[in-house]
Amino acid sequence: MSHYPEAIEALTDKYAESNELDDITYAFQRMTTELVLRQYNLLPEDLDDGDVDGYMDGGIDGFYLFVNGIYVDEDDKVVVKNVPDKPKIEVFLIQNKYTNCFTEEAELKLFNVASRVLDENDDMGGVKQSVGRKKRLFHKVWRKLIGKMPVITFSVLYITKADPDKGFQSVRRLVESHRKLLEERQYGEVKIDFQLINSLDLYNLKKKGFSYTKELVISNRITAEHAEIVTVTLESYYNFITQPSPRGDGKVREIAAHLFDDNVRDFQGGVTVNQNILETLKDPESKQFWWYNNGITIICSDATGKGNTYTLKDVQIVNGLQTSYCIYNSRTSNPNILNFDSRHVLVKIIITEDSAIRDSVIKATNSQTGINAWSLYATDRIQRSIEDYFLLRGLFYDRRKGYHRNNGQPLSKIVSINFVGQCMIAMGLSQPDTARARPNSFLSVRDQYRKVFDESIDLHLYFVVTKFQKRVESVIRETSVYKAHYTDIRFYVSSYLCTYLAQTRIASPKQLMCIADELLVIENDVISAVVGDIVQALSEYSSSIGSDLSKVAKSKEFREHVISKALDDVLVGLPAFKSH
């Protein structure tokens, strides 16, 4: 018997402690989901959004959808906009069980729900609404991108802390037969990946981690002030931008996506320039590669050289994503290609620890169309100010996506630009429907962004609304009945309470100053009472108009209903407040 199950138990205990989680089963679910999806660098709210665990979950705990490596939530138009040809659509159905074994019963449930998710005509009756919404979103994205010939991977992951020595051959045989059945039903359109992940697999995933120190082997260089201009062979650069696949045997390499976190453009595969780059890369004798790319720009905090090898610290590739992906795709699709070790790419290395300089370079080199609206705002002065203010108060503001997570900070203490924006939209603008369904679309409009992130707003307000929203969400998750409505109600609860305390409709974040102190001391049982009221209001309103809960929660009509209810309750007094 191996010691890996005990090692995973110890890691789970540590994870629960650092993330302030009392439920060890939930801590295991959260930790293992993070590990298997680590390459996607998910935000905390993305992990929450994909969590479908609970009553009538159909046998899955997590449902996650990605397009070209970017997580897709219900505000999908931002993600699918300007997607290049042959986009990569990935679905993950995850079952996490804090047990020492795999069972045929659990595997069968996974197979059944996977079959239903793949079947567009299945209405997902008998399964909770959050699973049905995710399934409909997957098929919606599939339909939108079908003309671009998407490559679809459907991964079903069954995760436990099982001992690798036991094998569980009967379950593995069942997995293989079910994988084949799913592939046959999809007529080859979808690649099916069905895995059993045990304690050894988890241990190896944990051990790999992220490294922001990379070695780059150069051929020639020109030294400038705080910069190096070098030439690098294509083979050397390929090794620099890739890492061993976490699910491979160590020989398969995948692109190290975290190196491009500060580059807001996705790979524009189908454009003419990229097609020309790919064609010249395929031809080992071609000299035209230099004609079709602008080289690479790397920012790092330090660079040390020994011979022809540079060791770069805190690496970010801020320009040259197109060229990088062309090199990766060409090398991957043509493993025996000639002359990758003799042809070169131009690389500019900028060395600075000055955050302002780094930000200005990043902004200058990422002014193209981005996927996440808030990515382009990461260098704004207000964003740096919020980051500094939060840091002094024990929260890590993820101004640069993934930065704090990759530096080992607990996920429970990390908040994103997007999340803080949602808090302000819901509480400071009285638009919980927008915060629920359309935050990216809202923030993509500069004038609307400035309503939320304004240098004249007291920084303390950003901290208050963030802390309060996190507490609201914690209360919702504590009750299984309420948890089922988590996505639909979480911003309505906070918006209602702010309206009630202010005794007026809030049209500007600055109006929150008068209730900031009250928000910080509201007791959990008061929040819980309001949660129950909002769940009831949502159910009754949905029934009255004959629409499902999700559509109602996205509507302006229900928003007005909740705001009016809060103002009416001011007149009669909320029982939960009267008792305190």
Number of C-alpha atoms within 10 A of each C-alpha: 8 13 11 20 22 15 16 23 16 12 17 22 17 13 19 21 14 14 15 14 14 11 10 16 16 18 22 24 22 21 20 25 22 19 17 20 14 17 18 17 21 18 22 17 15 15 18 15 19 24 22 27 24 15 13 16 20 20 25 25 22 23 22 24 21 20 22 20 17 19 20 24 21 17 17 18 16 19 23 19 13 13 20 19 18 17 22 18 22 22 21 21 23 27 24 24 21 18 14 16 17 25 14 15 11 15 22 16 15 24 21 13 20 22 17 18 21 17 15 14 9 13 13 19 10 10 15 18 19 23 24 20 13 22 24 19 18 24 15 14 19 19 12 12 22 14 10 15 13 21 19 20 17 20 19 25 22 23 26 25 27 26 21 19 11 12 13 16 10 11 18 18 12 14 23 13 11 21 19 13 14 21 16 13 13 14 9 11 13 19 17 21 18 23 17 18 20 23 24 20 20 22 17 13 17 19 9 10 13 16 13 15 14 16 18 19 21 22 15 13 15 10 10 10 7 11 17 17 18 19 21 22 20 22 19 19 23 23 19 16 22 16 17 16 16 22 13 10 9 10 9 13 18 19 20 18 15 23 21 21 18 23 23 24 22 21 20 19 19 14 11 11 16 19 15 17 21 21 16 19 26 19 14 14 11 13 11 14 18 15 11 16 18 14 18 21 20 23 24 21 16 18 22 10 13 8 7 11 13 16 16 22 18 18 22 22 24 24 26 21 21 21 22 23 20 22 22 22 18 19 20 15 10 12 10 9 15 15 17 20 13 13 19 22 23 19 22 19 23 22 22 16 13 9 12 14 13 20 18 13 18 24 21 12 17 18 12 13 13 19 21 18 23 21 22 20 20 20 19 16 14 17 20 16 13 22 20 15 18 20 13 9 9 10 20 24 24 20 22 17 20 18 19 18 19 16 11 10 15 18 21 14 19 20 24 20 22 21 21 21 24 29 29 28 29 30 29 28 23 28 24 35 25 23 25 24 22 19 24 24 17 19 23 19 11 12 11 13 19 11 19 21 23 15 15 8 18 14 18 14 20 21 17 19 26 21 17 18 24 18 18 21 21 15 19 24 16 11 11 13 14 18 21 22 21 22 20 24 27 27 27 29 27 27 29 26 19 27 24 24 17 20 15 15 20 21 15 16 23 15 19 25 16 11 16 19 12 14 19 13 9 15 14 13 13 17 21 19 15 21 25 16 13 22 22 12 16 24 15 13 19 18 13 9 9 10 12 14 19 19 12 21 24 18 16 14 12 20 22 15 13 22 24 17 16 24 19 14 14 16 10 8 13 16 12 14 13 8 7 9
